[in-house]
Amino acid sequence: MNKKYIISNSKNSIDDLSCYLFYIILILVSICFLSKMFSSYESEYFAGTTPSIINITSTPTPTSNKNNDLIIKNEQLSKTLNSLQEKLLLQERTQYIANNYNKIVDSSFPDELNFLNVYFTSIDLPKIDLSTYNVISSQSQFDDLIKQAKEFVNFYKIGDIVTKNSTFNIDKNTICYKNTTTPISNEYIISHPDCMACSINDDYENTKSWKNTKTNIDKVCLFNNNASPNSGIPNLSDCTKLCSST
């Protein structure tokens, strides 16, 4: 058998080995450098700090705050609205009962009365004082009132004699003697039984005289139609002259 031998170049082998060693050392140096660099960065970043735990979900964003506020306000408004609606319904029901208490069915009246006693400390049912009114109970009474009303006199001219009522509760004496700030004695009224419209109010509605007498009379002249001349008591002729000159 023939053997073949190859003579390798010893110089090339040494060069290859040196190259491998160079790469190995370079890799080791790189690893050491990176390790020191990372260690130095970690010590600088965390030096003098205290570790803390941050709960991200516990810090609401501004938007979530606004939403929560709106939800709370909406709930408050809803409660207020419901309360107002209940009070309005209660007031409406109470007013209906007060205005229609005489129309309530007898069988349901105890329940309605209990309702009023529960929600109100005092009950004031509608009432009217009839002492100042004429209650008409027949057609003849009504006809008589119409006849009286036709006799009322509210508007006078200067020189007119006051002899009639101006309304049901205001008679001739009230018009002549009580529409004054100075009280008139009974003796003076007896000696001056008559009166004349001596001046009138054109704009009568806002006057004190209209409120007191329901007439447009401003001033009256009190006299005695049967008084003799120069008696000290005016007669019809004296009042006519006096009132026509004003």
QUIPEZI-V396714 format. One record per residue. RES is the residue in one small letter. D_LAST is the distance of its C-alpha to the last C-alpha in Angstrom with 2 decimals. Layout:
((RES & D_LAST) (RES & D_LAST))
This chain:
((m & 178.78) (n & 177.49) (k & 174.78) (k & 172.34) (y & 170.93) (i & 168.02) (i & 167.74) (s & 164.07) (n & 162.81) (s & 162.20) (k & 159.76) (n & 157.37) (s & 157.34) (i & 156.35) (d & 153.54) (d & 152.12) (l & 152.16) (s & 150.42) (c & 147.72) (y & 147.07) (l & 146.90) (f & 144.41) (y & 142.01) (i & 142.31) (i & 141.56) (l & 138.63) (i & 137.12) (l & 137.58) (v & 136.00) (s & 133.04) (i & 132.54) (c & 132.70) (f & 130.22) (l & 127.73) (s & 128.10) (k & 127.41) (m & 124.52) (f & 122.82) (s & 123.49) (s & 122.00) (y & 118.85) (e & 118.34) (s & 118.74) (e & 116.29) (y & 113.61) (f & 113.62) (a & 114.41) (g & 111.91) (t & 109.79) (t & 109.03) (p & 109.25) (s & 106.00) (i & 105.04) (i & 102.07) (n & 100.50) (i & 99.09) (t & 97.30) (s & 95.41) (t & 93.50) (p & 90.88) (t & 89.93) (p & 86.30) (t & 85.99) (s & 87.05) (n & 84.54) (k & 81.65) (n & 82.87) (n & 83.08) (d & 79.53) (l & 78.18) (i & 80.04) (i & 78.64) (k & 75.03) (n & 75.45) (e & 76.67) (q & 73.72) (l & 71.22) (s & 72.98) (k & 72.77) (t & 69.05) (l & 68.40) (n & 70.38) (s & 68.49) (l & 65.08) (q & 66.27) (e & 67.44) (k & 64.12) (l & 62.13) (l & 64.40) (l & 64.02) (q & 60.22) (e & 60.16) (r & 62.51) (t & 60.51) (q & 57.22) (y & 58.95) (i & 60.25) (a & 56.87) (n & 55.17) (n & 58.02) (y & 59.45) (n & 59.18) (k & 61.23) (i & 64.18) (v & 67.49) (d & 68.49) (s & 71.91) (s & 70.52) (f & 67.78) (p & 70.02) (d & 70.79) (e & 67.15) (l & 66.26) (n & 69.06) (f & 67.71) (l & 64.32) (n & 65.97) (v & 68.16) (y & 65.51) (f & 62.52) (t & 62.38) (s & 59.51) (i & 58.42) (d & 54.82) (l & 54.80) (p & 51.56) (k & 49.60) (i & 46.23) (d & 44.41) (l & 43.89) (s & 42.15) (t & 38.67) (y & 39.78) (n & 40.63) (v & 44.19) (i & 45.00) (s & 48.56) (s & 48.61) (q & 47.29) (s & 45.66) (q & 43.61) (f & 42.52) (d & 41.53) (d & 39.53) (l & 37.55) (i & 36.82) (k & 35.61) (q & 33.22) (a & 31.89) (k & 31.09) (e & 28.78) (f & 26.61) (v & 22.96) (n & 21.47) (f & 18.73) (y & 15.76) (k & 13.16) (i & 9.75) (g & 11.17) (d & 14.53) (i & 16.56) (v & 18.31) (t & 22.00) (k & 24.08) (n & 25.37) (s & 24.42) (t & 28.03) (f & 31.20) (n & 30.44) (i & 26.67) (d & 25.84) (k & 22.87) (n & 23.34) (t & 23.31) (i & 19.99) (c & 18.32) (y & 20.29) (k & 22.10) (n & 19.62) (t & 19.02) (t & 21.17) (t & 21.40) (p & 23.86) (i & 23.01) (s & 26.02) (n & 27.55) (e & 27.30) (y & 23.51) (i & 23.43) (i & 25.85) (s & 23.86) (h & 20.55) (p & 22.07) (d & 19.19) (c & 15.95) (m & 13.16) (a & 11.58) (c & 7.91) (s & 7.72) (i & 10.97) (n & 13.42) (d & 15.17) (d & 18.03) (y & 18.41) (e & 22.18) (n & 22.34) (t & 19.55) (k & 20.49) (s & 18.51) (w & 20.68) (k & 23.76) (n & 23.15) (t & 21.82) (k & 22.68) (t & 19.28) (n & 16.48) (i & 13.93) (d & 12.12) (k & 10.70) (v & 11.71) (c & 11.48) (l & 15.15) (f & 16.70) (n & 20.08) (n & 20.52) (n & 23.70) (a & 22.45) (s & 23.54) (p & 21.46) (n & 21.45) (s & 22.88) (g & 20.54) (i & 19.32) (p & 16.15) (n & 17.22) (l & 15.85) (s & 14.77) (d & 12.88) (c & 10.86) (t & 10.34) (k & 9.04) (l & 6.77) (c & 5.40) (s & 5.62) (s & 3.80) (t & 0.00))
